[in-house]
Amino acid sequence: MTEPTDYSNLSTVYSHATDHVVTGGKGSELYTTDGKTLLDFTSGIGVNSTGHCHPKVVAAIKEQADKLIFSQINIVYNEPVAELCAQLKRVMPEALDTYFFSNSGAEAVEASVKLAKHATGKGNIIVLHGSFHGRTHLAMAMTTSKTVYRLKYPNLPPGIYVAPYPYAFASGRSEEDETAHALAELELVLSTQSAPEETAAIVVEPVLGEGGYLPISKGYLKGLRELCDKYEILMICDEVQTGFGRCGTMLAHEQDGVTPDIVTMAKGLGSGMPISGIAYKAELGKKWITGTHGGTYACNPMAAAAAAATIETLVDEQLVENAAERGAQLMAGLKKLQRNYPCIGDVRGRGLMIGVELMDGGAPDTELPGKVLKEVYQRDLLLLSCGIRKNVLRFVPPLVVTEEEIERGLSIFEEALEAATCI
Ligand SMILES: Cc1ncc(COP(=O)(O)O)c(C=O)c1O
């Protein structure tokens, strides 16, 4: 028998934020083998929407495991997937009434692009600078949040073009001017690099995730919708990280008053069971040729049962509303800290997806995030960093997080800031 903590045969390609080994979790807390209780403000990078081991999700998984662990959707239908479709219909924009399921966020992005190619008969895709869409070769080609994701993986798929993501804090423009500037740059990509008649879709994260927890600027998605309609290009919102209540509404794009043609979903959808998918307009599906896409584990009954229970729990326990309220509390607390700590340049976000951008005078501070993380980890709070400028700390607590836990997290963060800036 190997020691239970022997990871010497585990691939070294995974990076690790901490050396903790966890044995369990409940709500916003994780329990380690050496007896620590960690306050988890990472949610497994936005996955544990209903918190760790929500009783309703656990019960749904147990019940399904007793009945049927797997059946293959190309061979037979299963009941949990019908239940999941019914739950999605309750919460998705009315127009997005058709669902395709897969396992990871990258697969959902791949599916959205494959659908867009069939539906439009066009091949190119425009993405926004700083986006993270996943680690498969196509998703990697669409990802520009950091060079490490593409490092030494040559020959990525062609046909991907990049336009700026509005970033008023970095450019120094007003939000309105930044929106106008970014939309003008997008038009420029269409007139100089990928002609509208060759562009199948434009893919956008309503809050830039890995790229810096940066909400899209006001008016951008409306402008993008108009542009897509004008040129018959599909609008895809990648809501892998922002979806399922994370941003204080069921989907983040709802706050911008637009309806995309395709939405990707994953992470928070399954509370930790691997499930992803896309929701799209039925009329697009008429052109998606049956048999040209799929996957062995698509519509997996265990994951579908967990996802159906997750949506039910989000609605019944008003966790989306909790995300908005606790998010406002966290934002107010961080903005208060900003007044006392000049290293905090910007506090921004939506719901429980909040970024703190650290500055050294007028320049991004790329050293400080690592120092602060070291300090919060020593105090048993889990946070992560992100950002194209390598200077953002991200707060992503589970949607079940309590008022007391937010206060606890804020006070640990303040202690860590104090300790890190004093070094
Ligand atoms: C917006 C977005 N899209 C796609 C992905 C890729 O998801 P996965 O890691 O499940 O493939 C992520 C992951 O962080 C993401 O944040």
The ligand as a Gaussian input file, in Angstrom:
#p B3LYP/6-31G(d) Opt

LIG

0 1
 C      -14.634000      31.571000     -18.908000
 C      -14.053000      30.192000     -18.949000
 N      -14.214000      29.439000     -20.045000
 C      -13.709000      28.198000     -20.141000
 C      -12.990000      27.643000     -19.101000
 C      -12.424000      26.269000     -19.227000
 O      -13.071000      25.385000     -18.340000
 P      -12.426000      23.969000     -18.013000
 O      -11.214000      24.202000     -17.201000
 O      -13.512000      23.247000     -17.265000
 O      -12.123000      23.314000     -19.311000
 C      -12.802000      28.393000     -17.927000
 C      -12.028000      27.839000     -16.798000
 O      -11.592000      28.513000     -15.901000
 C      -13.343000      29.705000     -17.850000
 O      -13.178000      30.466000     -16.749000

